[in-house]
Amino acid sequence: MGKNKKVSRRTAFEYRDDRGRDLLEVFNQELGKHDQELVEDVVRRTVNRPARRFWVSEERAMRVVSEMQRKPLSTRCHPLKREMYEEINRRSQAVGRKHPKWTLNRCVFWVVNQPAPKFFLSVSSAHAIILEERKRCARENMRRLRHLLSE
């Protein structure tokens, strides 16, 4: 392998399906509230609604929060991701003050699994996730229907 070739460390997001279901559920709630509105406006409201949890793995959040305690986040960090990690860091510090015997790892793990103030996704990313989730639901429904008809 070439010396200058950059190797990606990205892995499949382990909470992808759960995040998609949560996002679609909130989107459908928002869609039902307003008739004849642009989808983009509904998605914009959706991403700013509370999420069931912070949609980041506990391990990734721990690495970033630990790094944040040593130095500021990179300027290349997306503003929404920066906002999310700053919120996780702030909450983790508050939990640490409340439970001084807890490790940073335990504080971050606890915070990440609590409801988040919003999805921390761009409108375009959320729209793509919602479309993919709707396709997945349609495929699942077709599979169930075929199964029922074959019985």
C-alpha positions in Angstrom: 0.0 0.0 0.0 1.3 3.5 -0.9 2.8 5.6 1.8 0.6 8.6 1.1 -2.6 6.7 0.8 -5.1 7.7 3.5 -7.0 4.8 5.0 -10.5 5.4 6.2 -11.4 4.4 9.8 -15.1 4.8 9.3 -17.3 1.9 10.3 -21.0 1.3 9.9 -22.9 3.5 12.4 -24.3 1.0 14.9 -27.4 3.0 15.7 -28.3 3.7 12.1 -31.6 1.8 12.0 -32.7 3.1 15.4 -31.9 6.7 14.5 -33.8 6.3 11.2 -36.9 4.9 13.0 -36.7 7.7 15.6 -36.3 10.4 12.9 -39.1 9.0 10.8 -41.5 8.8 13.8 -40.8 12.5 14.6 -41.1 13.4 10.9 -44.5 11.7 10.7 -45.7 13.5 13.8 -44.6 16.9 12.3 -46.1 16.0 9.0 -49.5 15.3 10.6 -49.6 18.7 12.3 -49.5 20.9 9.1 -51.3 20.4 5.8 -49.7 21.5 2.5 -46.3 22.5 3.8 -43.0 22.1 2.0 -41.3 18.9 3.0 -38.1 20.8 3.7 -39.9 22.9 6.3 -41.2 19.7 8.0 -37.7 18.2 8.0 -36.3 21.4 9.4 -38.8 21.3 12.3 -38.1 17.6 12.7 -34.3 17.9 13.2 -34.9 20.5 15.8 -37.3 18.4 17.9 -35.9 16.3 20.8 -34.4 12.9 19.9 -34.7 9.7 22.1 -30.9 9.8 22.7 -27.8 11.3 21.3 -27.2 9.5 18.1 -23.5 8.8 18.5 -21.9 5.7 19.9 -20.8 5.8 23.5 -17.2 5.0 22.4 -17.0 7.8 19.8 -18.5 10.3 22.3 -16.0 9.2 24.9 -13.1 9.7 22.6 -14.2 13.2 21.5 -15.2 14.4 25.0 -11.9 13.1 26.4 -10.0 14.9 23.6 -12.1 18.1 24.3 -10.8 18.1 27.9 -7.3 18.3 26.6 -7.7 20.6 23.6 -10.4 22.4 21.6 -12.2 20.5 18.9 -10.8 20.7 15.4 -12.0 23.7 13.3 -12.9 21.1 10.6 -15.6 19.6 12.9 -19.1 20.2 11.4 -20.9 22.9 13.4 -23.8 20.5 14.3 -21.4 17.8 15.5 -19.5 20.4 17.5 -22.7 21.5 19.1 -23.6 17.9 20.0 -20.2 17.1 21.5 -20.2 20.4 23.4 -23.7 19.5 24.8 -22.5 16.0 25.8 -19.3 17.4 27.4 -21.3 20.0 29.3 -23.8 17.4 30.6 -21.0 14.9 31.4 -19.3 17.5 33.5 -22.5 18.3 35.4 -23.1 14.5 36.0 -19.5 14.2 37.2 -20.1 17.0 39.7 -23.3 15.3 40.9 -21.6 11.8 41.1 -17.9 12.5 41.9 -17.1 8.8 42.1 -18.2 8.1 38.5 -15.6 7.9 35.8 -15.7 10.1 32.8 -16.6 7.0 30.7 -19.6 6.3 32.9 -20.8 9.9 32.8 -20.5 10.1 29.0 -22.2 6.7 28.6 -25.1 7.9 30.8 -25.5 11.2 29.0 -25.4 9.8 25.5 -28.3 7.4 26.4 -30.5 10.3 27.7 -32.9 12.3 25.5 -31.1 14.8 23.3 -32.4 18.3 22.7 -32.4 17.8 18.9 -31.1 15.4 16.2 -28.0 17.4 15.4 -28.4 16.6 11.7 -28.5 18.9 8.7 -31.8 19.2 6.8 -30.3 17.5 3.8 -28.9 14.6 5.8 -32.1 14.1 7.7 -34.1 14.2 4.5 -31.9 11.4 3.0 -32.3 9.3 6.1 -36.1 9.8 6.1 -36.3 8.7 2.5 -34.2 5.6 3.1 -36.2 4.7 6.2 -39.5 5.1 4.2 -38.1 2.8 1.5 -37.1 0.3 4.2 -40.6 0.3 5.7 -42.2 -0.1 2.3 -39.9 -3.1 1.6 -40.8 -4.6 5.0 -44.5 -4.1 4.4 -44.3 -5.8 0.9 -42.4 -8.7 2.4 -45.1 -9.1 5.1 -47.9 -8.9 2.5 -46.2 -11.5 0.3 -45.9 -13.8 3.3 -49.6 -13.3 4.2 -50.6 -14.0 0.6 -48.5 -17.1 0.3 -50.1 -18.7 3.4 
